Amino acid sequence: MLMHLLARLILTADERILLTSLRKLDKDEQQFFQRAIDAMAHRQPR
């Protein structure tokens, strides 16, 4: 359980880094990474 929460925190931190770096990319790259992040989010067990 604790490891799961740690993994969630690490994932959200990585997503924040990804989202801040997305602003420096062009539109096609933004869409690609946004879809990748969405796929990761949907794969997470609720």
N, CA and C of each residue as an Amber inpcrd file, in Angstrom:
protein
   138
   0.8400000  -1.2070000   0.0000000   0.0000000   0.0000000   0.0000000
   0.8760000   1.2600000   0.0000000   1.8460000   1.2880000   0.9000000
   2.7320000   2.4530000   0.9610000   3.5150000   2.6180000  -0.3350000
   3.9980000   1.4980000  -0.8760000   4.7320000   1.5630000  -2.1380000
   3.8380000   2.0830000  -3.2600000   2.5610000   1.6990000  -3.2250000
   1.6230000   2.1700000  -4.2450000   1.4710000   3.6870000  -4.1550000
   1.3420000   4.2100000  -2.9350000   1.2170000   5.6580000  -2.7640000
   2.4930000   6.3690000  -3.2140000   3.6450000   5.7900000  -2.8780000
   4.9130000   6.3670000  -3.3340000   4.9830000   6.3940000  -4.8520000
   4.5650000   5.2940000  -5.4720000   4.5790000   5.2360000  -6.9320000
   3.6660000   6.3090000  -7.5170000   2.5100000   6.5240000  -6.8900000
   1.5900000   7.5640000  -7.3640000   2.2390000   8.9420000  -7.2590000
   2.9100000   9.2080000  -6.1420000   3.5590000  10.5060000  -5.9610000
   4.6480000  10.7170000  -7.0030000   5.4520000   9.6700000  -7.2360000
   6.5170000   9.7720000  -8.2390000   5.9120000  10.0170000  -9.6180000
   4.8270000   9.2990000  -9.9220000   4.1860000   9.4460000 -11.2260000
   3.6620000  10.8660000 -11.4100000   2.9930000  11.4060000 -10.3920000
   2.4490000  12.7510000 -10.5270000   3.5780000  13.7780000 -10.6580000
   4.6920000  13.5580000  -9.9610000   5.8360000  14.4640000 -10.1050000
   6.3820000  14.4000000 -11.5290000   6.4930000  13.1750000 -12.0760000
   6.9560000  13.0240000 -13.4550000   5.9970000  13.7010000 -14.4250000
   4.6900000  13.5520000 -14.1720000   3.7100000  14.1950000 -15.0520000
   3.8620000  15.7050000 -15.0100000   4.1290000  16.2640000 -13.8250000
   4.3120000  17.7050000 -13.7210000   5.5210000  18.1410000 -14.5360000
   6.6110000  17.3820000 -14.4450000   7.8150000  17.7060000 -15.2340000
   7.5050000  17.6120000 -16.7240000   6.7880000  16.5440000 -17.1040000
   6.4290000  16.3740000 -18.5130000   5.5740000  17.5380000 -18.9990000
   4.5850000  17.9320000 -18.1840000   3.6750000  18.9870000 -18.6140000
   4.4000000  20.3210000 -18.7400000   5.3580000  20.5990000 -17.8470000
   6.0940000  21.8590000 -17.9730000   6.9840000  21.8380000 -19.2090000
   7.5630000  20.6710000 -19.5410000   8.4040000  20.5950000 -20.7380000
   7.5610000  20.5970000 -22.0110000   6.2740000  20.2340000 -21.8900000
   5.3970000  20.2420000 -23.0640000   5.2630000  21.6430000 -23.6510000
   5.3290000  22.6660000 -22.8020000   5.1330000  24.0360000 -23.2840000
   6.2250000  24.4520000 -24.2630000   7.3730000  23.7500000 -24.2190000
   8.4840000  24.1050000 -25.1100000   8.4320000  23.3520000 -26.4310000
   7.4910000  22.4310000 -26.5590000   7.4090000  21.6120000 -27.7710000
   6.3940000  22.1920000 -28.7470000   6.4650000  21.7290000 -29.9920000
   5.4680000  22.1720000 -30.9650000   4.1770000  21.3720000 -30.7890000
   3.1690000  21.7420000 -31.5550000   1.8230000  21.2000000 -31.3300000
   1.7590000  19.6850000 -31.5320000   2.4080000  19.1700000 -32.5690000
   2.3560000  17.7250000 -32.8210000   2.9680000  16.9520000 -31.6620000
   4.1160000  17.4330000 -31.1670000   4.7600000  16.7640000 -30.0380000
   3.8960000  16.8740000 -28.7840000   3.2600000  18.0140000 -28.5810000
   2.3760000  18.1780000 -27.4280000   1.2630000  17.1440000 -27.4550000
   0.6240000  16.9750000 -28.6210000  -0.4640000  16.0080000 -28.7310000
   0.0380000  14.5960000 -28.4740000   1.2130000  14.2620000 -29.0070000
   1.7760000  12.9270000 -28.8060000   1.9930000  12.6420000 -27.3190000
   2.6450000  13.5880000 -26.6180000   2.9200000  13.3670000 -25.2020000
   1.6430000  13.3960000 -24.3740000   0.6810000  14.2310000 -24.7700000
  -0.5810000  14.2780000 -24.0370000  -1.2910000  12.9340000 -24.1280000
  -1.2900000  12.3270000 -25.3200000  -1.9030000  10.9970000 -25.4680000
  -1.1560000   9.9600000 -24.6340000   0.1720000  10.0490000 -24.5970000
   0.9600000   9.0990000 -23.7960000   0.6230000   9.2370000 -22.3130000
   0.5110000  10.4810000 -21.8350000   0.1740000  10.7160000 -20.4270000
  -1.2310000  10.2070000 -20.1350000  -2.1670000  10.4570000 -21.0490000
  -3.5370000   9.9680000 -20.8570000  -3.5590000   8.4480000 -20.7860000
  -2.7780000   7.7920000 -21.6400000  -2.7280000   6.3260000 -21.6300000
  -2.1810000   5.8220000 -20.2970000  -1.1390000   6.4820000 -19.7840000
  -0.5860000   6.0830000 -18.4820000  -1.6270000   6.2630000 -17.3880000
  -2.3720000   7.3620000 -17.4460000  -3.3730000   7.6270000 -16.4120000
  -4.4740000   6.5710000 -16.4390000  -4.8980000   6.1720000 -17.6480000
  -5.9730000   5.1790000 -17.7460000  -5.5060000   3.8010000 -17.2990000
  -4.2010000   3.5200000 -17.4160000  -3.6870000   2.2160000 -17.0260000
  -3.5730000   2.0810000 -15.5080000  -3.6210000   3.2080000 -14.7880000
  -3.4960000   3.1450000 -13.3310000  -4.7000000   2.4500000 -12.7090000
  -4.4770000   1.4930000 -11.7900000  -5.6170000   0.8830000 -11.0840000
  -6.2810000   1.8940000 -10.1570000  -7.5700000   1.9280000 -10.2030000
  -8.3030000   2.9110000  -9.3850000  -8.4330000   2.4510000  -7.9400000
